[in-house]
Amino acid sequence: MLLPSFLHLLLCLVGLLGVAHASNANDKRVEDFFERNESPTSSHTNNWAVLVCSSRYWFNYRHMANALGMYRTVKRLGIPDSNIILMLADDASCNQRNKFPGSVYAHPDRQLDLYGDNIEVDYRGYEVTVENLIRVLTGRMDPSVPRSKRLLTDERSNIFVYLTGHGGNEFLKFQDKEEISAFDLADAFEQMHQKKRYNEILFMADTCQANTLFSQFYSPNILATGSSGLGENSYSHTNDNDIGVAVIDAYTHFVLEYMENINKTSDNSLQDLFSTVATKKLGSNPGVRTDLFGRPLAKTRITDFFGNVAQVEVLPPTGHLQTSANDEEDSYLASSDMDNKQPSLPHNLTSEQSLPPSDAPWWSSLSLLIQDWGKTRAWVAVGSLGLCLAWTLSS
Amino acid sequence: MTSPSTNANSSWPKSLRDPSTLYFQKTSVKRSIIKAYWTVIICAIPLWWYTTSIQRLALPTSRVHSETETLHTLPVDVCWEGIPNGLAEPVRKELVQRSLQHKERWNGLTLEPFRYGNCGDNTLIIRNHNGPESIHNQVLKISVEKHVRKDGTYSRHVVDLLEDLLAPVVDASHFNNLAVQYSSRYRLSFSLLNEDSAAGDMISGWNIEHALRVHITPLLEDLSSLHNFTIESQVQFHAPLAFRPAASDGYWGITREDLNVFVNSAEWILSSSSSNDHVLHFVLFVPSLNARPLYILDNNGQSTESNSFLLPQWGGIIIHNPSSPSHQPLPPADLRLTFATFADQLSALLGIPQLPPSIKQLPESGHHVLSKWQMDTLLRRRTIENTIQTRETLRSIVNLVDQIENMPVGQDVKDDVENALSAYTEMWTGSKSLIDIFTLSADAFNLSSRAFFNPGMLALLYFPTEHKYAVYAPLFASAIIPLFVSALREIVAWKKERKDAKNGSSVDHTQGTDTPNTS
C-alpha cells in the first residue's frame, strides 16, 4: 500500500512542477493578449440568481442563514425578486426552537434580520429536491409552474448559482434524502449552454469539499468557486448562544462581509473578492476554477453577477427614433456596443487557477487518482464477493 | 449406519424435537420453499428491468443533421416600375457584390433578379418619381433618372439606400442587445409611477385607453401576424428611487451610472406574474416635488434634453417633470408625447427597422403605421432568427440525447422534433409568400423549443458505478448469497441422492445424515 501512494505523490509533484513551469512561461503572454482584447464590461442585459439551501432541521440553521444572506445581498444590489430563485429546505424562522420567531440572524449581535419583511421563497421545504433544482436550471418545467418558480433566462443573462448544505466528494446532500452529483450539475449546465440559457454563470458552493462539485463542469463561460477542497471541511463561523446553534458558515460570512462594502455602482472585481476571502481564517482552502471562463477575473466586476446592471440607451430628446438614425444614439452610448467574442485559450495554457496558498493542481491530479481508485475498489469488491461465495461453497 | 430417527429417542431430551422430524425440514417442503423464492426472483426480473429502464425513442438524428446543415437563403424580391428593362442591372450587381462583402448584414438573404414592368401586389416596388424620396406601403419613390443613367452608371446613394432598407445594419450587438428575442407572445406593461405623492404633487392618472388606441394599437395590429400582445397598466403613488439624484443649481440630475440602476426592482412592482410571457415594461416616472426638475446628465455632468431611455430587452422609461404642480391626470399634450415615445421604444424593442433618414414616410392607408418595406424586412429578420434558433435547438436536442445516456425521450418529444423538422423543411420547399415562410419558421421554433423544454426529458440522476455497487451489494448480496448457496447445496444433495439410488444402495439417504450421531 505504501509504495503506490508514494508513487502517486511523486506523480503529483511532477505534474505540479509541469503546470507551474508552463504557466510561468505563458502567463505574461496570455495576460497581454487579454489586456488588448478585453472590453471592460460584460455583454449581459439581465441578471438572475439561484440560491439553494439544501439542508433541513434546526441544527442546520446556518445553511438557511447562508442562503438568506446571499438573497439579501443580491437583492440589495438590484436583482429583482422575479429574477431570484430562492430554495430553502427548511424554515428556520418559524421553527419552534427559534427564540426569535420570524427572524433569522447571521451574527450574534442580531442587528440584521435576514428574514426581514420582504422575502420571497420560491421553493420551500420538501419542494427543495434535486429534481426541482435541475428542472429550474434546464427549464424543463410542467406548463402549470408559475413564473416566479422559473429561471426565464436567455443568452444575455448572467446567472449566479449559490449552493449550500452538506456535501462530500462530488456531491451535495439534499434533505438527508438524496444527492446531487457534480455530474448532474455539469450536465444541467451543458443543457443550459446548448439552449443558450446563459451568457455567463458564477457558481459558488459553501459545503464540505465544495471544490469537487465543480470538478466535472465542461460548458464554457462558467466561473466556479467553492469554500473547501477535496477532503476538507467547511466550517461554521460563529455561534449565537441564545439561538443555540452556529449561525453562519465562515466562507459565506467573509464573502458577505466583503459584499457589504459593495454597492450597485462599485467596480470591484471578482479577483478582489476571491483574494480577500482567501486571506481569511476559514480552516479550508477556497478554490476558483477559471479555465472555462472567458474573461480575466481582474476585469470581471462583482456587479456583473451580484447586481442587475444593464447598459441603458438614452434616447434623443424628441423621442422620435425615426429621425434619429444610428449616429446620434451611438454618441450616447459608446459602452453598449461591445464584442464579447473571446478567442478561447489553447488548452495547454488554461490551468486550474487557485487562490494562494491553495493547491489546485495537486488536488486535481489527486481527484483523478481517486477516480481510478473508485474503479479499483469496485473490482476489489467484486473479487471479494466471489471469494466469499467460493468460501461458502467449499465449507 | 442406523437411521437417525431410531436414535432420536435416546439422544434428544423430551422437550426438544429432533429437527429432522419437523415437518418443514422435510426435503420436499424445503425444496419447494427454495423453488418459490427463485420463482419470485426470476419472475420479478422483467419487472425490475421494466421499471429501471428508460424510454428512449429514436429521434430522426441523421435527418436533423442533414436538414440543418444545408444553409438556406431567403429571396428578396424587388420590382422596378417605370424604367426600361435592364437599366437597374448595375445597381443589382453592386448590391449582390455588397451582400457578399457585408455577410453579417445580409446574413441569409439573397437578392432575386430585379424585375421590371408589371409588379404584383406582394412585391416591393421602386417607382420613378421626381421629388423628395418617400415610402408608402410597398412603393418606394425615388428619382430613377437622377440616380441611374442610361450609360449604366448609378449613384452610390441609391445602392446605400436599398441596402439600408433591405438589410438594415444589424450590427450584431445592437440588434441582439436592444431587441427582444422572438416570442409569439408578449405582455406589455405600462406604469405611471409617482415617486412620492405625499410630497405634495402628483399625476393622478392618465387616459391610457385613448392613448393606447391612438399610438400603440395601430402598431400592434400591424405586428399581429408576428406576435400576440397582452396589455396591462397601473398607476402607483409611491415609487421611491433607490439612489439620491445629484443636486445641481436649480435641478436634479441622474448620472450615467445611476441610470443603469434606475429601476428600483426591490420596491417597484411593475408587472403581474400571471403568465410566462416575456414582459416589456414602459414606465412614466414622475419625480417627487422635492426633486424636480429631474434631468439626465451627460458624461460631463451637464443636463441634457433627453428625458427617456431604453433598457435593452427590458423596456423603456420616460422621466416626466410636470410643468405646473397639480393633482390632475396627465394633460393631453403630455400624454401624446409620452405615448409617441413609448411607441418608438416599443418598435425599437421589437426590432422594427427604421427608415433611412433621407426617406420620408407618407401616411399609410388605413390604420397601418409600418410600410411594407419595413414589415418585410422585419419578417425576414425574424424568420432568419427563428431558423437559426430552430437549427441550433434541434441539433442540441439530438446531441444531448446522444451525450447523456440517462435522458428519456418520450413520444411527445419525438413528435415535436419531427413536426419541427417538417415545418423547417416545409419552409424551403416550393415558392411561398414571406408571411407563410415566417409562420412556418415560428412553428418550427416553438415546436423545437417545446421539445427541448419537455418536462419528461429530465435526465435521471447520475450515479457513479461505485455508488451502484454500494447500493446493490448490501441490498442484494445478503439475500442472494444464502439463497444461491442453499439452492446449490440442495442440487448437490439431490444429485447425490439420484446417484445413490442408481447404484442400488438400499440405505435410505436423507439430508439427516449430517446430524451428529451421539450414540
Interface residues (C-beta under 8 A of the other chain):
Chain A: S43 T45 N46 K75 R76 G78 I79 P80 D81 S82 N83 N118 V130 E131 I134 R135 T138 G139 R140 M141 D142 P146 R147 S148 R150 L152 D154 E155 R156 E170 E178 I180 S181 F183 D184 D187 E190 Q191 Q194 K195 K196 K264 T265 G307 N308 V309 A310 Q311 V312 E313 V314 L315 P316 P317 G319 H320 L321 Q322 T323 S324 A325 N326 Y332 S336 D337 M338 D339 G374 K375 R377 A378 A381 V382 L385 C388 L389 T392 L393
Chain B: V169 D171 S173 H174 N176 N177 L178 Q181 A242 F243 E257 D258 L259 N260 V261 F262 V263 S265 A266 S273 S274 S275 N276 H278 I296 T304 E305 S306 N307 S308 F309 L310 L311 P312 Q313 W314 G316 I318 L337 A340 T341 D344 Q345 S347 A348 Q354 L355 P356 P357 Q361 E392 T393 S396 N399 L400 Q403 I404 F452 F453 N454 P455 G456 M457 L458 A459 L461 Y462 F463 P464 T465 E466 Y469 A473 A477 I481 F484 V485 L488
